[in-house]
């Protein structure tokens, strides 16, 4: 079982980003809770539901941003990951917004 996990994670990371993998693994608790509610009639604590909503919203927010990885012909750029132009422009806009001085009025 561990072999398939390691091979699957390596394959996933060759196609996508690690942040998406981590966010997706965090949603695994949903399946455990659904099993405990349906099969065992055990309801999780009330704070579980807002925490799950935050995780799912994090996955959604991550997915609406442009992908930072450009897919190339594997034979030309084997092992090379480049940032896409959409991601670079999105990141430039974010950095410029984050570095703007705040307007302080007295």
C-alpha positions in Angstrom: 0.0 0.0 0.0 2.9 2.4 0.8 4.4 1.6 -2.6 1.3 2.8 -4.4 1.1 5.9 -2.2 4.7 6.9 -3.0 4.4 6.2 -6.7 1.0 8.0 -6.9 2.4 11.1 -5.1 5.5 11.2 -7.3 3.3 11.0 -10.4 0.9 13.6 -9.1 3.8 16.0 -8.3 5.3 15.5 -11.8 2.0 16.8 -13.2 0.8 19.4 -10.6 1.9 21.5 -7.6 2.5 20.3 -4.1 0.2 22.9 -2.7 -2.8 21.3 -4.5 -1.7 17.9 -3.2 -1.6 19.2 0.4 -5.0 20.9 0.1 -6.5 17.8 -1.4 -5.1 15.6 1.4 -6.7 17.9 3.9 -10.1 17.2 2.4 -9.6 13.4 3.2 -11.1 14.0 6.6 -14.5 14.6 4.9 -14.7 11.0 3.8 -13.9 9.8 7.4 -16.5 12.0 8.9 -19.1 11.0 6.3 -18.5 7.3 7.2 -18.7 8.0 10.9 -22.0 10.0 10.5 -23.6 7.5 8.1 -22.4 4.2 9.4 -21.7 4.8 13.0 -24.1 7.7 13.8 -21.3 9.8 15.4 -21.5 13.5 14.7 -18.3 15.5 14.7 -17.8 18.6 16.9 -19.4 21.8 15.7 -16.1 23.4 14.8 -15.3 20.7 12.3 -17.8 22.1 9.8 -16.3 25.6 9.6 -12.8 24.2 9.4 -13.9 21.9 6.5 -15.5 24.9 4.8 -12.2 26.8 5.1 -10.2 23.9 3.6 -12.6 23.5 0.7 -12.7 27.3 0.1 -8.8 27.2 0.1 -8.9 24.5 -2.6 -11.4 26.6 -4.6 -9.4 29.8 -4.3 -6.2 27.9 -5.3 -7.9 26.5 -8.4 -9.2 29.8 -9.7 -5.7 31.3 -9.9 -3.6 30.5 -13.0 -1.4 27.5 -12.8 2.2 28.4 -12.1 3.5 25.5 -14.3 3.9 25.6 -18.1 3.5 22.2 -19.8 6.2 21.7 -22.4 7.2 18.9 -24.7 8.8 16.5 -22.2 11.7 15.6 -24.6 12.9 19.2 -24.9 12.8 20.4 -21.3 13.0 17.2 -19.2 13.1 18.1 -15.5 12.6 21.8 -16.1 9.7 23.7 -14.7 9.0 27.2 -15.9 6.4 29.7 -14.6 3.7 30.6 -17.0 3.3 34.2 -18.3 -0.3 34.3 -16.8 1.1 33.3 -13.4 3.9 35.9 -13.6 1.5 38.7 -14.4 -0.9 37.6 -11.7 2.0 37.5 -9.2 3.3 40.9 -10.3 -0.2 42.4 -9.7 -0.4 40.7 -6.3 3.0 41.9 -5.3 2.4 45.5 -6.4 -1.0 45.5 -4.5 0.7 44.1 -1.4 3.5 46.6 -1.5 1.2 49.7 -1.9 1.5 52.0 1.2 -1.6 52.2 3.3 -3.4 55.5 3.4 -3.3 56.6 7.0 -5.5 59.5 8.0 -5.2 61.2 11.3 
